[in-house]
Amino acid sequence: MKIYTHLTLAEREKLFALREQGLSFADIEGVLRRSHSTLSREYKKNTRYGKKYLPCSAQKRAVRVGTNQRYKAPLKGPEIFLYVRTHLKSPYFWTPGMISMHIEFDINNASIDTETIYRYIYSKSVRRYKLWELLPRGRAKRMKLLGRKIRNNGKVPNSVSIDLRPKTISKRNKIGHWETDNVEGPRSSKPALSVSVERLTRLVVISKIPNQTALVKTRSLTRRLNKFHASIRLSITQDNGKENYGHQQTALALGTRMYFCHAYRSWEKGSVENRNAVVRRFFPKGIDFASVTAAQIQFVETVINNMPMKCLGKRTPYEKMQQLGFKLDQFKP
């Protein structure tokens, strides 16, 4: 099969010179080995409105038109493009990874790589739209995945170390094991958010607390988790913050086993740390939780639990709970 190629600048210069000598397009066809109809179209479209044919101008126009013609809707087509743009924004707030995982369920035979979406977001052609502001961290520049290495020791009275936590909990093959942490506001403000995550399903429960005392934290955990059946509140893993000093009262009220991470090893409760980062998309650092309403918190909890996750087989936490046979009424805020 013959492959068509566009005229080059050298061919346009020869065409110009031969036309200046009075040769017809049929005659030039034999010299350039190009169809006379191709040469005729090339000449006519560049001599409209009384313009004189100039090779350099014709070349610039060809490059410009060719570039525009080759430009298609990014991200593999209009349908996928629209899907990505829609799910990055409200009310979804999905990450590129979530979109990449779940798109096959919403669009038949559709797929797009996470990295493709990131490259699009940070590409020069769309920087003016500032799509990076829709990402969890909202960074204008892509960062490498690095972590801090900090070592310190801390101890909560009568705490049980995570080292003594059964290894089966780490395998995430049974529902009922939780991690909890707080999302703080500015130091001048006492209110905060209590965030708890079920390790198997990644189900998130978020509650506003007036302060970060042990009594308030205990009441918050007890109020939310007591709504669930005892079989799905088996253990809670937490850090060494003073808000967790009431862990014995929490264990007594909920019938759970309480485990504590080593100091400054946040990765030992990585599930809740990950979800805290998602919460920060809605409540950035510096926000005063005194002005945040219960309706806003319920909205964020619902949105997060409707985000697909790769670790859940591309399902959302709510879908995972349904897959396990639970009704969602008791889990919704």
N, C-alpha and C positions, 0 to 999 in steps of 0.2 A: 504494500500500500504506500502510495506516495505521500510524504509528509510535507505539508505546506509550511513555508517560512516567510516571515515578513521581509519586505525590502530593507536592505541595509543602507546606511548613509552613503557608502561608496556607490551602490547601485542608483541611489537618487541623484548623486552628482553626475553619473554617466548619463542618466535619463535627461537631466537638465542640459548637459552639453550636446547630446545628440538632437534634442528638440531644437536647440538653438541653431543647429546646422540644417534644420528643415526636414529631418527624417520623420516618417510616419511611425505610428506605434507598431504597425506590422513589421516595418524594417528594424525597429529597435528590438522587437521580440527575438530576432535571430542573434543580435549582439549580446543581449543580457540573458537570453534563454529564460525569459519570463513571458507569460501569456500576455498578448497585446491588450486583452480586456483588463488584466491586473494593472498594467501600465496606464491604461486610459483612466481607470477609476482613481488611481493614485494622483494623476495629473489634474483631473477635474476637481477633485475635492480640495485640492490645495491652490486652485486658481479661481475660486468662487469670489463673487463680488468685485471682479476686476483686479484681483491680486495677481502678482507675478509669481510663478513657481520658483521657490528658493529651496534648495536641498536641506539646508540647516533648519529652516522653519518647518518644512515637511517632517523632518526627523523628530523635532521636538513635539509636534502635534501627535505623531504616531505613538511616541512614548507615553504622552499624557493620556491619550484615549485608551491605549492598551492597558495602562495601569488601572484606569477606572473600570474597564470592562472585566478585568481579572478580579476586581474587588467584589467579593460576595459577602453575604451576612456571615460574620465571624462565628466561631464555635460550631463549625460543621453544617450550618444551615439555619434558616430563620426560626424554625420550630424549636430547635435546641437552644439557639441564642435567646429567644424569648423566655424559655423555661429557666435558663440560668439567671438572667437578669431579674426575673420575677421572684425566684426563690432566694436570691441574695437579700432582697428587701423585705420590708414588713408586708404581711404578717408572719412570714416564715423565718427570716433571719438565719437561713441555712449557710453552712460553710461550703466551700468548693468540694470538700470531701464528702459531705452529706449529699450534695447535688449529684456528684459522680456515682454514688452508690444507689440512689433511689430513682434516678431518671428512667431506668429500664422498666420500672413498675408503672410509670405514667405515660411513657411514649414507647410504642412498640418498636423493637429492634434498634433502640437508641442507646448510645453510649458516649461518654466523654471522659477523658482522663482528668484527674484532679489537677495535675500540673498544667494541662492545657488551659484550664480556667484561671489558674494563678498567672500564667504568662499573659493571658488576655487582660486581666485586671491591671497588671503592671506594665503593659505595653505602652509605647509612646503615643500611639494613635488614639488611645482612650484616656490618657492621664488627666485630661481636662474634666472628665466626669468624676474623678476622685472615688472610684469604686472601692479602693482599699479601705475607705471609711466604713464600708459595710462588713468588713472582716472583723473577727473577734478582737484583735489587738488594734486594728485601725492604723497600722503603720504605713507611712507613705513609701517606705523602702523595705524590700524583702530582707528578712533577717535569717541567719543560720540558726539551726536548732541547737542551742547550747544550754547548759544548766550550771547553776552555781554549786560549788562544793564547799559546804560549811559543816563544821563539826562543833558540837557542844553537848553538854549533858544537862538534863533537867529531870525532875521527879515530882509526880503528883502523889499525894498521900494515899497509901493503900492501893496503888495502881497495879495492874497486871500488864506486864510488857507484851508487846506484839510478838516477841520471841516465843511466848508460851501459847500463842494463838494456834489452834489446830491447823495443820497444813492443808486440810481439805477446804478451808475457807479461802485460801489463796487460789485454789483451782476454779473458783466461781462456778461450781456445778450444782449449787443448792441455793434456793432463794431464802432470804431472811437475814442476810448479813449486811450491815450498814456501815457507812462512814459519815462522819459529821464534822462540820467546821463552821466558822462565822465569816461573813463578809462585812468588813468594817466601813464606817463612814469616816469623815475627818476627825481628828483627835478631840476637837472642841465639841463634838456631838456624841451623845451616848447611844442612840438607837443604832441597831445593826440588823443583819439578816442571819438567821440560823438556816444553814443549808445541809440537808442530809441526802445521801445517795445510797440506793440499794445496789450492792455490788454485782449481782447477776444481771438484772434487768436495766440498771442505770436509771431507775426511776428516781426522780428528784422531788423532794418536798421542801418548800421554802416558807419560812415564817419570819415576820418582823418581831424583833425583841426590843423592849424599851432601853435595855442596857445589857452589858455582858457579864453580869454577875452569875455565880454558879446556880443560885436559886432560880433565876429567870431562864437560864439555859435548860435546866432540868425540867421546868414547867413546860417550856416550848417543845422539847422532845417528847415528853409524856403526852401532851395534848395531841400532837400530830400522829405519833406512832401507835398510840392506844386505840386509834380507829381501825387499825389493821389486826387481822387475826394473829394470835400468838405464834403461829407457825411461820410467820414471815417477819418476826422481829426477834431473831435469835441472838445476835451480837451487834455491838457498835464499836467501831474503831475510831479513835480521836487523837488529838495532839495533847500537849502538856499545858495548854492555856488554863488560866485560873477559872475561866468559865466552866471548865470540866471538872472542877474539884467536887462537884456534887454527884459524881458518877455512881456512888453507892446508892443514893436515893433514886437515881434514874434506873439502875438495875433492879432495885426492889419494886419500883412502880411498873416497869415494863416486863420484868422477868427475863431480861437480857444479860448476856455476859459482856463485860466492858474490857476493851484492850486499848493500850496506849502506845503510840509510835515513839521512837527515839526522838530526842530533841533535835530540831532543825533537819529532820528527814521527811520532808513533806511528801516525797514520792511513795512513802509507805502507806499513805492514804490518797493515792493518785486519782481515784475516781472522783472524789469530792473536790480535789484541787482542780481537776479538769472542768468540772461543772461550774466551779466558782469563776473560772475564766469566762465561761459562757454567760454567767449572770452579769459579769462586768460589761458585757456588750450593751446591756440595757441600763445598768447603773454604774457608770464609769467612776473611777477613783475620784474622790473629792465630793461626791454627791452626799447630801445630808439626808439620811433615811427618815428623819423626822417629817419631811415633806412628802414622803412616798406613801401612797395609799394602799390599803389592802387589795383593792381591785387591781391596781398595777402589779402587785406581787403575784396575785392569782393569774393574771394574764401571762406574766413571764414564766411562771411554773408550767402553765399549759403549753406555751410555745416550746419550751425546752423539751418537754416530754413528748412532743410531736416531731422532734428532729430525728431523722434516721441516723443510725450509727453503724459503722463497719463491723464493730465487735458484736453487734446484735444481728449479724447476717443481713444488714441493710434495712433492718426494721427500726421502728421508733420504740422508745420505752413502753408507751401505751400498747403498741402492737405486740411487743414481747410479753407483756402481762396477759393480754388476751390469748396469745399462743399457749401460755402456760395454764390457761383455763380460768383465769380470774376475771371478774366483772370490774369494769373501770370506775363504777360509781364511788366505791370506797376510797379510791386513790386520787380522785380529782379534788381540787381545793374547794 
